């Protein structure tokens, strides 16, 4: 009886707590809310000091029950909580940076207190663990690995010291170990405490701010006529069609330029060399060439991509002009994916990107960026019955999708925050002069050789690479091709990318 009594008390407490939470409604949101922000000023471990202010803007409405709690364009304020720079490389081999955001400015004189930390820096080469941004190890490159193996195996080494000297001269690749993010860098935050809306603030309707429209017979018919996926030049199934744009060619191009996206360079020897250098240097290449894909046998009319400082990671898509019978406006069909990892593949005679399986997250990223740039007039989500929820692309990566197509009507762009330049700054980041960086390179290389240039670490490294190379491709889960699964606007626009890939 005593046990039953205790159990009854816990049930009463749980129900009371649930009722209290329900009563709070959207005035108080629990921890764990996701915020998408964009930096309005650059930040780096080389110059940042603890307590320095950090400013950003919200690029996507924070929504509760179809009501906007924090509107897109609100200023998000934070501080540098911790900063470890590499410096000379004597104390720290890698850099680390911890930011904490504490308030959102809703309107003049009104602010919302919050506590949020970084969960992901989009398309960054740095990793985030427990809110701390960890920089790369600059010796973790092809050059660093080969140098460590050769110089410490003199007995079995078929190469002379002259070879090493020539190799370093030909490939002087040493990535910058400091963390640097320009204005325009997209970051995903997660709140760590409860959010309480200030008294007296009026909540706006989420659907009106997004201009979400119900399906229409014309749009449904348009989507029914579309192929559901594109192919490679060898007619192998590739990406899935997941977005349709309605607007002029100039509106499409202006929308992506205003959102900070870039076109792709054509394939050439120079582009290959730039890609190879970016891969070796663990840096970005904002105009990476893309493999040509076909829609009904026709190559794409344009392509767009967005990266930061990593050759591995980028958002990207291809766009085809679609001749829609009976449509007075120009229609553009899109397949979008997010790259997460790049490899030099002998099988494909070039660089191959692997993608994030959840392509619906990339669809949401595209919508978020264009909506923040003020280029979206309206959005409709159209279900496609019969589309598989899981499949593979041409390189064997798994693809998951709800099968919906986002139909986006474009307008002349009216940015939510005109003062924020969408194009990241182009200033070259050089922490220190050439002499300083050269000495630091030698120190970091020596540290790397001491810890990693030995037979124990070498055996571990070879074993790890072998396991990765031999690991089987993940099998597709079971799925049905029956009921369509419609994703509403709040779910789609609150879905966030984790990692991805493309060719």
NORRARA-V796896 format. One record per residue. D_FIRST is the distance of its C-alpha to the first C-alpha in Angstrom with 1 decimal. Layout:
d_first->(D_FIRST	D_FIRST)
This chain:
d_first->(0.0	3.8	5.4	5.0	6.1	8.7	9.7	10.3	12.3	14.3	15.2	16.4	18.4	19.9	20.9	22.4	24.2	25.6	26.7	28.4	30.2	31.3	32.6	34.6	36.3	39.4	39.8	37.5	37.5	35.1	36.7	38.3	41.0	44.2	47.5	50.9	53.6	57.3	59.0	61.8	63.3	63.6	61.6	62.2	61.2	64.8	65.1	61.6	60.4	56.9	56.4	58.9	58.0	57.2	57.8	57.0	56.5	53.7	55.1	52.3	50.4	46.8	45.1	41.9	41.5	45.3	46.1	48.0	46.3	48.9	52.2	54.4	57.1	55.0	55.9	53.3	53.8	52.8	53.9	54.7	51.8	53.3	56.5	57.9	61.3	63.1	66.2	68.5	65.9	65.7	62.2	60.6	61.3	59.4	58.7	55.4	54.6	51.5	51.5	49.0	49.3	48.2	49.5	50.9	53.8	53.2	56.3	58.7	56.8	53.3	51.3	47.7	46.0	44.4	43.7	44.8	46.1	48.3	46.8	50.1	53.8	55.1	57.7	57.9	58.6	56.2	52.5	49.6	46.7	44.0	46.3	49.3	52.4	53.9	57.7	59.4	61.1	64.7	65.7	63.3	66.2	68.5	71.0	68.7	67.3	70.8	72.3	69.6	70.0	73.8	74.5	72.4	73.6	77.3	77.8	76.7	77.5	80.5	81.0	83.0	82.2	84.7	82.4	79.5	81.7	82.9	79.4	78.2	81.2	80.8	77.0	76.4	72.9	70.5	67.7	67.1	63.9	63.3	61.0	62.8	61.6	64.2	63.7	62.3	59.8	56.6	53.3	49.7	47.2	43.4	41.8	39.4	38.1	37.2	40.2	40.8	43.7	46.0	46.0	49.0	49.6	50.1	48.7	51.1	50.5	50.1	52.0	55.0	55.3	55.3	57.3	55.2	56.9	55.7	57.2	60.6	62.6	65.2	62.8	60.9	64.3	65.3	62.2	62.6	66.1	65.1	64.8	61.2	62.4	65.4	67.3	69.2	73.0	72.5	70.4	67.1	64.0	63.1	61.1	59.3	60.7	58.1	60.0	62.9	65.0	67.2	70.0	73.4	74.1	74.7	71.3	69.5	71.5	71.1	67.3	66.8	69.3	67.7	64.3	65.7	66.1	69.2	71.3	71.9	75.1	77.1	77.1	79.9	80.7	80.1	76.6	75.8	76.9	74.8	71.8	72.4	72.8	69.6	67.7	69.2	68.7	65.1	66.3	66.4	69.0	68.6	71.1	70.0	71.8	69.7	70.2	71.8	69.6	70.8	69.6	71.5	74.0	74.6	73.9	72.0	73.9	72.1	69.4	67.3	65.1	63.4	62.8	62.5	63.4	62.4	64.4	61.2	59.4	60.7	59.9	62.6	63.7	66.7	68.1	70.4	72.3	71.4	73.9	71.7	73.7	73.9	72.3	74.4	72.6	72.6	69.6	68.4	66.0	63.9	61.9	60.0	58.2	57.2	58.6	56.6	58.8	62.5	64.2	67.8	67.8	70.8	69.8	70.2	73.1	71.5	68.4	65.3	62.2	58.8	56.5	53.0	51.6	50.1	53.3	51.4	50.8	54.5	55.1	52.9	54.9	58.2	57.0	55.6	58.9	61.2	59.1	59.2	63.0	63.2	64.7	62.2	63.1	60.3	57.9	56.8	54.5	55.6	53.6	55.5	54.0	54.9	54.9	52.8	50.0	51.0	54.4	56.7	59.7	63.1	62.1	58.9	56.4	53.3	53.2	50.1	50.6	49.2	52.8	53.4	56.8	57.0	60.1	61.4	64.2	66.0	67.9	70.1	67.9	66.7	64.6	61.5	62.7	66.5	66.8	64.9	67.3	65.6	68.0	66.9	69.4	72.0	72.8	72.9	70.5	72.3	70.5	73.5	77.0	78.0	78.7	75.1	73.5	75.8	74.8	71.1	71.5	73.0	70.2	67.4	69.3	69.7	66.0	65.1	67.6	66.2	62.6	63.1	66.5	65.7	65.2	61.4	60.7	63.3	61.6	58.3	60.0	61.8	58.7	56.7	59.6	60.0	56.3	56.5	59.8	58.5	55.1	54.8	54.6	51.1	50.8	50.2	46.7	46.5	47.3	48.2	51.2	49.8	48.2	49.5	47.1	48.4	47.6	47.9	49.7	46.8	45.3	48.8	49.8	46.6	46.9	48.4	50.4	49.3	52.2	54.9	58.3	61.5	64.9)
